[in-house]
Amino acid sequence: MNEKKNSELAKTIFLNNLSTTKKLLDLLEFKLGKESSEFKYLKKEVFNYAYEGLKKIFKQLESEKIIKKCPNKCNLRQGFKKCECGGSGYLNLK
């Protein structure tokens, strides 16, 4: 009997958030232009806000013993990684 492996919670949250952030930036790029100073500033701020929010969520889930740090030392600011954590830096606590 094959057991379905549980999805990594942090990976799912991270990739969903990353996708939403990128879609928002696509809209800003369309409106402002990729080379505009406004777009460059907003891109930096949007990513900072998204990453800080993810850090808070992951720290809370870690304190509740739901997830743990990835042994591969992945960092969510580096984006997607071909790692079990997907680049989020956290894995389910098993």
Secondary structure, DSSP 4 states (H G I P E B T S, - for coil): -PPPPPPPHHHHHHHHHHHHHHHHHHHHHHHH-TT-HHHHHHHHHHHHHHHHHHHHHHHHHHHTTSEEE-TT---GGG---SSTTTTSSEEE--
